[in-house]
Amino acid sequence: MNDHNTTPSNSIQRQDKVTPKFDYTAVLSEVSEGTQQDGLITGEQLLLMPYEKMPTLIEPILQQTGIACLAGSSDTGKSTLLRQLVIDIVTGEPDFLGFPINAVHRSAIYVSTEDLESETIYLLKRQASKYTPDQLKGLRYIFGNEYELKDKLDEALTNKPADIVVIDCFSDGFGKDLIKTHEIRAYLNPFQDLAQKHKCLILFLHHTGKRTENAEPNKNNLLSGQGLEAKMRIVFELRADLMHPQFRHLCIVKGNYLPANYKRESFVLLFDEPKFHFTNTGERTPFELLVKNVNTEQDKEKWQQVKELTDKGLTYEAIAEIMGYSSKGTISKLLKKGTEKGWDK
């Protein structure tokens, strides 16, 4: 991997904080009595709702309502990244990793089944050292493996709304065989209903299989049956860099409402281990360059396509657009790899 510049590129624009003002109840209150009774809403009413784009909590990568998942292997910093997310939300930071935050309540709930109270005190003091204690009053914790977690969250969200609930981790709460798809879906359905009821995002932390570390980032790398990723509207995979231990790759491996170029390249993050803090470098890396045992023939075909386009005089920006990548840096990396492999001889 090339040396990294820790200044985010122009492809990640900061925007003014947006507070969604639309309230479903205003529309639903106008529904006829008969429609209210059968629980249906018409296409006309949907089209009259003032949404021009998908409502997001973290724009555009995390939806405002529903369930999502962050997965990865051990020691990649998954919990650290999610703590940073909730800290940024409750303290009123304008963005998370350069992506605008659209928080309504500046409130979060973190369910921790692995790091208990004593460990969390230590971790939080390091990670939130620049804030005063009162700035984190919007962050609430639930420790341990709560048997009636859904009910406890329902009560907590009723008493005080939150923008996000993080469940760290999924397997502890589920507590059953991870290959049983129908049981996974049955477990997740109440959480999906809970997210809809309280208009919040519920984000599960999960793990990837050990054998998947030599494969490209993919939604199928999650350590579970197909039921988990199928219920999620967005799935992230967090990976360590192969050559540089200070870098991580945040990969969107499923995003139902995102353009394809978000799901082909990682967002390269710089991890400051002493401060437990991630920074977006602004760089992107193709998924195929994140594995040790790469598909050489497939990579060579891509390199040949890039080489043909450069020989025709096209700019790296134009080639990136043709091939569905987000930046010219990806094209530079593919050409560099071809040179290292001797494909240009």
C-alpha positions as a LaTeX table, in Angstrom:
\begin{tabular}{lrrr}
\hline
Residue & $x$ (\AA) & $y$ (\AA) & $z$ (\AA) \\
\hline
Met1 & 0.00 & 0.00 & 0.00 \\
Asn2 & 1.17 & 3.49 & $-0.76$ \\
Asp3 & 2.07 & 5.99 & 1.92 \\
His4 & $-1.06$ & 7.67 & 3.24 \\
Asn5 & $-2.00$ & 11.30 & 3.60 \\
Thr6 & $-4.16$ & 11.68 & 6.69 \\
Thr7 & $-6.09$ & 14.66 & 5.27 \\
Pro8 & $-9.49$ & 13.56 & 3.93 \\
Ser9 & $-9.88$ & 14.02 & 0.20 \\
Asn10 & $-12.46$ & 16.21 & $-1.48$ \\
Ser11 & $-14.58$ & 13.12 & $-2.10$ \\
Ile12 & $-15.74$ & 13.31 & 1.53 \\
Gln13 & $-17.41$ & 16.65 & 2.01 \\
Arg14 & $-18.44$ & 18.00 & 5.40 \\
Gln15 & $-21.95$ & 19.40 & 5.44 \\
Asp16 & $-23.93$ & 21.49 & 7.88 \\
Lys17 & $-25.65$ & 19.40 & 10.51 \\
Val18 & $-29.14$ & 18.40 & 9.39 \\
Thr19 & $-31.90$ & 17.69 & 11.87 \\
Pro20 & $-34.75$ & 15.79 & 10.16 \\
Lys21 & $-37.99$ & 17.59 & 10.90 \\
Phe22 & $-40.48$ & 15.20 & 9.31 \\
Asp23 & $-42.80$ & 13.32 & 11.64 \\
Tyr24 & $-44.62$ & 10.22 & 10.42 \\
Thr25 & $-47.43$ & 10.86 & 12.88 \\
Ala26 & $-48.42$ & 14.05 & 11.06 \\
Val27 & $-49.15$ & 12.06 & 7.92 \\
Leu28 & $-50.65$ & 9.06 & 9.68 \\
Ser29 & $-53.05$ & 11.30 & 11.58 \\
Glu30 & $-54.62$ & 12.26 & 8.25 \\
Val31 & $-55.22$ & 8.66 & 7.21 \\
Ser32 & $-58.89$ & 7.71 & 7.08 \\
Glu33 & $-60.40$ & 5.78 & 9.94 \\
Gly34 & $-60.78$ & 2.67 & 7.79 \\
Thr35 & $-57.14$ & 2.76 & 6.75 \\
Gln36 & $-56.02$ & 3.18 & 10.35 \\
Gln37 & $-58.02$ & 0.13 & 11.33 \\
Asp38 & $-56.45$ & $-2.17$ & 8.76 \\
Gly39 & $-52.96$ & $-0.77$ & 9.37 \\
Leu40 & $-52.35$ & 0.14 & 5.74 \\
Ile41 & $-51.02$ & 3.31 & 4.13 \\
Thr42 & $-51.60$ & 4.21 & 0.50 \\
Gly43 & $-49.11$ & 4.94 & $-2.24$ \\
Glu44 & $-50.52$ & 8.45 & $-2.41$ \\
Gln45 & $-49.71$ & 9.09 & 1.22 \\
Leu46 & $-46.18$ & 7.72 & 0.76 \\
Leu47 & $-45.56$ & 10.00 & $-2.21$ \\
Leu48 & $-46.79$ & 13.00 & $-0.23$ \\
Met49 & $-44.21$ & 12.41 & 2.48 \\
Pro50 & $-41.49$ & 15.09 & 2.06 \\
Tyr51 & $-38.49$ & 12.80 & 1.54 \\
Glu52 & $-36.21$ & 13.42 & $-1.42$ \\
Lys53 & $-33.44$ & 11.13 & $-0.20$ \\
Met54 & $-32.94$ & 8.29 & 2.26 \\
Pro55 & $-33.00$ & 9.60 & 5.86 \\
Thr56 & $-29.58$ & 8.92 & 7.35 \\
Leu57 & $-27.91$ & 9.07 & 10.73 \\
Ile58 & $-24.41$ & 9.06 & 9.21 \\
Glu59 & $-24.72$ & 10.46 & 5.71 \\
Pro60 & $-24.84$ & 8.56 & 3.42 \\
Ile61 & $-23.53$ & 5.30 & 4.92 \\
Leu62 & $-25.86$ & 4.59 & 7.87 \\
Gln63 & $-29.62$ & 4.81 & 7.64 \\
Gln64 & $-31.61$ & 6.61 & 10.33 \\
Thr65 & $-33.89$ & 3.68 & 11.16 \\
Gly66 & $-33.47$ & $-0.10$ & 11.01 \\
Ile67 & $-30.73$ & $-2.61$ & 11.75 \\
Ala68 & $-27.12$ & $-2.77$ & 10.55 \\
Cys69 & $-23.95$ & $-4.75$ & 11.25 \\
Leu70 & $-20.21$ & $-4.15$ & 11.63 \\
Ala71 & $-18.14$ & $-7.34$ & 11.39 \\
Gly72 & $-14.46$ & $-8.20$ & 11.38 \\
Ser73 & $-11.80$ & $-10.48$ & 12.77 \\
Ser74 & $-10.30$ & $-10.18$ & 16.25 \\
Asp75 & $-8.12$ & $-7.19$ & 17.16 \\
Thr76 & $-9.17$ & $-4.99$ & 14.26 \\
Gly77 & $-10.75$ & $-2.37$ & 16.56 \\
Lys78 & $-14.46$ & $-3.01$ & 15.96 \\
Ser79 & $-15.56$ & $-2.03$ & 19.48 \\
Thr80 & $-13.23$ & 0.98 & 19.44 \\
Leu81 & $-14.73$ & 2.19 & 16.17 \\
Leu82 & $-18.28$ & 1.83 & 17.49 \\
Arg83 & $-17.41$ & 3.64 & 20.72 \\
Gln84 & $-16.01$ & 6.46 & 18.61 \\
Leu85 & $-19.27$ & 6.52 & 16.67 \\
Val86 & $-21.49$ & 6.90 & 19.74 \\
Ile87 & $-19.11$ & 9.42 & 21.35 \\
Asp88 & $-19.22$ & 11.57 & 18.20 \\
Ile89 & $-23.03$ & 11.40 & 18.17 \\
Val90 & $-23.66$ & 12.32 & 21.81 \\
Thr91 & $-21.02$ & 15.06 & 22.00 \\
Gly92 & $-22.44$ & 16.86 & 18.97 \\
Glu93 & $-19.50$ & 16.36 & 16.63 \\
Pro94 & $-20.41$ & 17.45 & 13.08 \\
Asp95 & $-19.12$ & 14.28 & 11.46 \\
Phe96 & $-17.94$ & 10.71 & 11.98 \\
Leu97 & $-14.86$ & 9.84 & 9.88 \\
Gly98 & $-15.71$ & 12.82 & 7.67 \\
Phe99 & $-19.30$ & 11.72 & 7.06 \\
Pro100 & $-21.93$ & 14.21 & 8.34 \\
Ile101 & $-23.88$ & 13.23 & 11.47 \\
Asn102 & $-27.65$ & 13.87 & 11.36 \\
Ala103 & $-28.48$ & 13.17 & 14.99 \\
Val104 & $-31.92$ & 14.10 & 16.30 \\
His105 & $-31.47$ & 13.38 & 20.02 \\
Arg106 & $-27.67$ & 13.32 & 20.52 \\
Ser107 & $-28.32$ & 10.15 & 22.51 \\
Ala108 & $-27.01$ & 6.58 & 22.28 \\
Ile109 & $-27.25$ & 3.26 & 24.11 \\
Tyr110 & $-24.30$ & 0.86 & 24.11 \\
Val111 & $-24.93$ & $-2.77$ & 25.07 \\
Ser112 & $-21.60$ & $-4.30$ & 26.10 \\
Thr113 & $-21.46$ & $-8.06$ & 26.68 \\
Glu114 & $-17.67$ & $-8.43$ & 26.42 \\
Asp115 & $-16.15$ & $-5.30$ & 28.03 \\
Leu116 & $-17.81$ & $-4.91$ & 31.40 \\
Glu117 & $-17.97$ & $-1.82$ & 33.62 \\
Ser118 & $-14.37$ & $-1.74$ & 34.89 \\
Glu119 & $-12.88$ & $-2.27$ & 31.42 \\
Thr120 & $-15.22$ & 0.29 & 29.86 \\
Ile121 & $-14.23$ & 2.97 & 32.40 \\
Tyr122 & $-10.60$ & 2.56 & 31.35 \\
Leu123 & $-11.36$ & 2.47 & 27.61 \\
Leu124 & $-13.79$ & 5.39 & 27.69 \\
Lys125 & $-11.43$ & 7.62 & 29.67 \\
Arg126 & $-8.75$ & 7.10 & 27.02 \\
Gln127 & $-11.05$ & 7.40 & 24.05 \\
Ala128 & $-13.05$ & 10.41 & 25.31 \\
Ser129 & $-10.20$ & 12.22 & 27.04 \\
Lys130 & $-10.86$ & 15.53 & 25.27 \\
Tyr131 & $-14.44$ & 15.73 & 26.58 \\
Thr132 & $-15.82$ & 16.66 & 29.97 \\
Pro133 & $-17.98$ & 14.05 & 31.74 \\
Asp134 & $-21.17$ & 16.07 & 31.23 \\
Gln135 & $-20.65$ & 15.93 & 27.47 \\
Leu136 & $-21.18$ & 12.16 & 27.60 \\
Lys137 & $-24.43$ & 12.24 & 29.56 \\
Gly138 & $-26.28$ & 11.25 & 26.40 \\
Leu139 & $-24.44$ & 7.91 & 26.31 \\
Arg140 & $-26.04$ & 5.10 & 28.31 \\
Tyr141 & $-24.59$ & 1.62 & 28.89 \\
Ile142 & $-26.12$ & $-1.79$ & 29.48 \\
Phe143 & $-23.55$ & $-4.31$ & 30.73 \\
Gly144 & $-23.66$ & $-8.07$ & 30.55 \\
Asn145 & $-25.77$ & $-10.50$ & 28.58 \\
Glu146 & $-29.33$ & $-9.35$ & 29.31 \\
Tyr147 & $-31.84$ & $-12.18$ & 28.84 \\
Glu148 & $-34.73$ & $-9.79$ & 28.13 \\
Leu149 & $-32.62$ & $-7.29$ & 26.20 \\
Lys150 & $-35.34$ & $-6.28$ & 23.77 \\
Asp151 & $-37.75$ & $-5.41$ & 26.58 \\
Lys152 & $-35.08$ & $-3.48$ & 28.50 \\
Leu153 & $-34.19$ & $-1.49$ & 25.40 \\
Asp154 & $-37.86$ & $-0.79$ & 24.70 \\
Glu155 & $-38.26$ & 0.64 & 28.19 \\
Ala156 & $-35.04$ & 2.68 & 27.95 \\
Leu157 & $-35.96$ & 4.13 & 24.55 \\
Thr158 & $-39.47$ & 4.96 & 25.77 \\
Asn159 & $-38.05$ & 6.84 & 28.74 \\
Lys160 & $-35.47$ & 8.64 & 26.63 \\
Pro161 & $-35.18$ & 8.37 & 22.82 \\
Ala162 & $-31.82$ & 7.56 & 21.23 \\
Asp163 & $-30.39$ & 7.94 & 17.75 \\
Ile164 & $-28.54$ & 4.63 & 17.90 \\
Val165 & $-28.29$ & 1.42 & 19.90 \\
Val166 & $-25.04$ & $-0.56$ & 19.59 \\
Ile167 & $-25.16$ & $-4.25$ & 20.56 \\
Asp168 & $-21.62$ & $-5.53$ & 21.18 \\
Cys169 & $-21.83$ & $-8.37$ & 20.33 \\
Phe170 & $-24.49$ & $-10.26$ & 18.36 \\
Ser171 & $-23.41$ & $-13.82$ & 19.18 \\
Asp172 & $-23.59$ & $-13.27$ & 22.95 \\
Gly173 & $-27.13$ & $-11.99$ & 22.74 \\
Phe174 & $-28.26$ & $-14.61$ & 20.25 \\
Gly175 & $-26.70$ & $-17.50$ & 22.17 \\
Lys176 & $-27.64$ & $-20.21$ & 19.66 \\
Asp177 & $-26.23$ & $-22.05$ & 16.67 \\
Leu178 & $-25.05$ & $-19.41$ & 14.19 \\
Ile179 & $-25.81$ & $-21.57$ & 11.15 \\
Lys180 & $-29.55$ & $-21.72$ & 11.82 \\
Thr181 & $-30.86$ & $-19.03$ & 9.51 \\
His182 & $-34.49$ & $-19.19$ & 10.59 \\
Glu183 & $-33.54$ & $-18.76$ & 14.28 \\
Ile184 & $-31.32$ & $-15.78$ & 13.46 \\
Arg185 & $-34.14$ & $-14.10$ & 11.54 \\
Ala186 & $-36.59$ & $-14.83$ & 14.36 \\
Tyr187 & $-34.15$ & $-13.26$ & 16.87 \\
Leu188 & $-33.59$ & $-10.15$ & 14.75 \\
Asn189 & $-37.25$ & $-9.47$ & 13.88 \\
Pro190 & $-38.12$ & $-7.96$ & 17.30 \\
Phe191 & $-35.08$ & $-5.66$ & 17.09 \\
Gln192 & $-36.15$ & $-4.51$ & 13.64 \\
Asp193 & $-39.61$ & $-3.78$ & 15.02 \\
Leu194 & $-38.01$ & $-1.96$ & 17.96 \\
Ala195 & $-35.97$ & 0.23 & 15.62 \\
Gln196 & $-39.10$ & 1.12 & 13.66 \\
Lys197 & $-41.09$ & 1.83 & 16.81 \\
His198 & $-38.52$ & 4.22 & 18.25 \\
Lys199 & $-37.19$ & 5.58 & 14.93 \\
Cys200 & $-33.59$ & 4.67 & 15.71 \\
Leu201 & $-30.75$ & 2.58 & 14.31 \\
Ile202 & $-29.71$ & $-0.68$ & 15.99 \\
Leu203 & $-26.17$ & $-1.68$ & 15.02 \\
Phe204 & $-24.82$ & $-5.14$ & 15.84 \\
Leu205 & $-21.14$ & $-5.96$ & 16.20 \\
His206 & $-20.27$ & $-9.41$ & 14.86 \\
His207 & $-17.30$ & $-11.51$ & 13.78 \\
Thr208 & $-16.03$ & $-12.88$ & 10.48 \\
Gly209 & $-14.83$ & $-16.44$ & 9.99 \\
Lys210 & $-11.10$ & $-17.11$ & 10.34 \\
Arg211 & $-10.93$ & $-18.72$ & 6.91 \\
Thr212 & $-12.34$ & $-15.59$ & 5.28 \\
Glu213 & $-9.27$ & $-13.46$ & 6.05 \\
Asn214 & $-7.69$ & $-14.67$ & 2.80 \\
Ala215 & $-10.79$ & $-13.79$ & 0.79 \\
Glu216 & $-11.98$ & $-10.41$ & $-0.43$ \\
Pro217 & $-14.30$ & $-8.44$ & 1.85 \\
Asn218 & $-17.77$ & $-9.86$ & 1.36 \\
Lys219 & $-21.09$ & $-10.05$ & 3.18 \\
Asn220 & $-20.76$ & $-13.84$ & 3.14 \\
Asn221 & $-17.68$ & $-13.62$ & 5.39 \\
Leu222 & $-19.88$ & $-13.12$ & 8.44 \\
Leu223 & $-19.70$ & $-15.95$ & 10.96 \\
Ser224 & $-23.31$ & $-17.05$ & 10.62 \\
Gly225 & $-25.95$ & $-18.33$ & 8.30 \\
Gln226 & $-27.38$ & $-16.18$ & 5.54 \\
Gly227 & $-30.09$ & $-15.00$ & 7.90 \\
Leu228 & $-27.93$ & $-12.34$ & 9.57 \\
Glu229 & $-26.73$ & $-10.39$ & 6.57 \\
Ala230 & $-30.06$ & $-10.83$ & 4.80 \\
Lys231 & $-31.88$ & $-8.88$ & 7.54 \\
Met232 & $-29.38$ & $-6.02$ & 7.49 \\
Arg233 & $-29.78$ & $-3.07$ & 5.15 \\
Ile234 & $-26.07$ & $-2.32$ & 5.46 \\
Val235 & $-23.09$ & $-4.48$ & 6.48 \\
Phe236 & $-19.53$ & $-3.28$ & 7.12 \\
Glu237 & $-16.39$ & $-5.36$ & 7.35 \\
Leu238 & $-13.39$ & $-3.89$ & 9.19 \\
Arg239 & $-9.96$ & $-5.21$ & 8.19 \\
Ala240 & $-6.37$ & $-4.65$ & 9.21 \\
Asp241 & $-3.97$ & $-3.59$ & 6.48 \\
Leu242 & $-1.70$ & $-6.36$ & 5.20 \\
Met243 & 1.50 & $-4.28$ & 5.33 \\
His244 & 0.94 & $-1.36$ & 7.69 \\
Pro245 & $-0.43$ & $-2.18$ & 11.16 \\
Gln246 & $-1.55$ & 1.40 & 11.82 \\
Phe247 & $-4.13$ & 1.28 & 9.01 \\
Arg248 & $-7.58$ & $-0.31$ & 8.83 \\
His249 & $-9.96$ & $-0.77$ & 5.94 \\
Leu250 & $-13.65$ & $-0.02$ & 6.44 \\
Cys251 & $-15.45$ & $-1.96$ & 3.72 \\
Ile252 & $-19.13$ & $-1.64$ & 2.87 \\
Val253 & $-19.98$ & $-5.17$ & 1.75 \\
Lys254 & $-23.73$ & $-4.63$ & 1.62 \\
Gly255 & $-25.58$ & $-1.36$ & 1.18 \\
Asn256 & $-29.04$ & $-1.55$ & $-0.33$ \\
Tyr257 & $-29.29$ & 2.20 & $-0.91$ \\
Leu258 & $-25.69$ & 3.05 & $-1.80$ \\
Pro259 & $-24.05$ & 3.43 & $-5.24$ \\
Ala260 & $-21.87$ & 0.54 & $-6.42$ \\
Asn261 & $-18.60$ & 2.44 & $-5.99$ \\
Tyr262 & $-19.14$ & 2.54 & $-2.22$ \\
Lys263 & $-19.06$ & $-1.28$ & $-2.23$ \\
Arg264 & $-15.93$ & $-1.90$ & $-4.33$ \\
Glu265 & $-13.24$ & $-0.05$ & $-2.38$ \\
Ser266 & $-12.41$ & 0.33 & 1.29 \\
Phe267 & $-12.22$ & 3.58 & 3.19 \\
Val268 & $-8.66$ & 3.65 & 4.53 \\
Leu269 & $-8.56$ & 4.59 & 8.22 \\
Leu270 & $-5.55$ & 5.58 & 10.32 \\
Phe271 & $-5.72$ & 4.08 & 13.81 \\
Asp272 & $-4.08$ & 6.07 & 16.61 \\
Glu273 & $-3.63$ & 3.26 & 19.14 \\
Pro274 & $-2.61$ & 5.39 & 22.16 \\
Lys275 & $-5.73$ & 7.55 & 21.78 \\
Phe276 & $-8.02$ & 4.77 & 20.50 \\
His277 & $-9.05$ & 7.01 & 17.61 \\
Phe278 & $-9.70$ & 6.45 & 13.91 \\
Thr279 & $-9.19$ & 9.07 & 11.20 \\
Asn280 & $-10.33$ & 8.80 & 7.60 \\
Thr281 & $-7.29$ & 9.26 & 5.34 \\
Gly282 & $-9.49$ & 10.02 & 2.33 \\
Glu283 & $-7.89$ & 7.14 & 0.43 \\
Arg284 & $-9.70$ & 4.16 & $-1.06$ \\
Thr285 & $-8.34$ & 0.67 & $-1.80$ \\
Pro286 & $-9.99$ & $-1.90$ & $-4.11$ \\
Phe287 & $-11.24$ & $-4.98$ & $-2.26$ \\
Glu288 & $-9.09$ & $-7.24$ & $-4.45$ \\
Leu289 & $-5.92$ & $-5.64$ & $-3.07$ \\
Leu290 & $-6.83$ & $-6.46$ & 0.55 \\
Val291 & $-6.08$ & $-10.18$ & 0.42 \\
Lys292 & $-2.91$ & $-12.25$ & 0.55 \\
Asn293 & $-4.00$ & $-14.98$ & $-1.84$ \\
Val294 & $-5.36$ & $-12.86$ & $-4.66$ \\
Asn295 & $-6.96$ & $-14.01$ & $-7.90$ \\
Thr296 & $-3.96$ & $-13.21$ & $-10.10$ \\
Glu297 & $-5.75$ & $-13.79$ & $-13.41$ \\
Gln298 & $-8.62$ & $-11.52$ & $-12.45$ \\
Asp299 & $-6.20$ & $-8.81$ & $-11.28$ \\
Lys300 & $-4.20$ & $-9.12$ & $-14.47$ \\
Glu301 & $-7.33$ & $-8.66$ & $-16.56$ \\
Lys302 & $-8.15$ & $-5.48$ & $-14.67$ \\
Trp303 & $-4.57$ & $-4.27$ & $-15.07$ \\
Gln304 & $-4.72$ & $-4.94$ & $-18.82$ \\
Gln305 & $-7.95$ & $-2.98$ & $-19.08$ \\
Val306 & $-6.40$ & $-0.05$ & $-17.22$ \\
Lys307 & $-3.24$ & $-0.24$ & $-19.36$ \\
Glu308 & $-5.26$ & $-0.18$ & $-22.59$ \\
Leu309 & $-7.19$ & 2.87 & $-21.43$ \\
Thr310 & $-4.03$ & 4.72 & $-20.36$ \\
Asp311 & $-2.43$ & 3.92 & $-23.74$ \\
Lys312 & $-5.44$ & 5.61 & $-25.35$ \\
Gly313 & $-4.59$ & 8.76 & $-23.41$ \\
Leu314 & $-7.40$ & 8.68 & $-20.86$ \\
Thr315 & $-6.78$ & 10.30 & $-17.50$ \\
Tyr316 & $-6.79$ & 8.28 & $-14.29$ \\
Glu317 & $-10.01$ & 10.06 & $-13.28$ \\
Ala318 & $-11.73$ & 9.02 & $-16.51$ \\
Ile319 & $-10.50$ & 5.43 & $-16.18$ \\
Ala320 & $-11.74$ & 5.23 & $-12.58$ \\
Glu321 & $-15.19$ & 6.35 & $-13.70$ \\
Ile322 & $-15.27$ & 3.80 & $-16.54$ \\
Met323 & $-14.26$ & 0.95 & $-14.23$ \\
Gly324 & $-16.61$ & 1.94 & $-11.40$ \\
Tyr325 & $-13.97$ & 3.13 & $-8.92$ \\
Ser326 & $-14.23$ & 6.32 & $-6.89$ \\
Ser327 & $-10.77$ & 7.82 & $-7.30$ \\
Lys328 & $-7.69$ & 7.97 & $-9.49$ \\
Gly329 & $-5.64$ & 6.57 & $-6.59$ \\
Thr330 & $-7.18$ & 3.14 & $-7.19$ \\
Ile331 & $-5.99$ & 3.21 & $-10.81$ \\
Ser332 & $-2.50$ & 4.16 & $-9.68$ \\
Lys333 & $-2.45$ & 1.19 & $-7.27$ \\
Leu334 & $-3.56$ & $-1.26$ & $-9.97$ \\
Leu335 & $-0.83$ & $-0.04$ & $-12.33$ \\
Lys336 & 1.77 & $-0.24$ & $-9.57$ \\
Lys337 & 0.76 & $-3.80$ & $-8.81$ \\
Gly338 & 1.10 & $-4.73$ & $-12.49$ \\
Thr339 & 4.62 & $-3.32$ & $-12.54$ \\
Glu340 & 5.53 & $-5.24$ & $-9.36$ \\
Lys341 & 4.16 & $-8.46$ & $-10.88$ \\
Gly342 & 6.05 & $-7.89$ & $-14.13$ \\
Trp343 & 2.92 & $-7.81$ & $-16.25$ \\
Asp344 & 4.23 & $-4.85$ & $-18.27$ \\
Lys345 & 7.17 & $-6.84$ & $-19.65$ \\
\hline
\end{tabular}
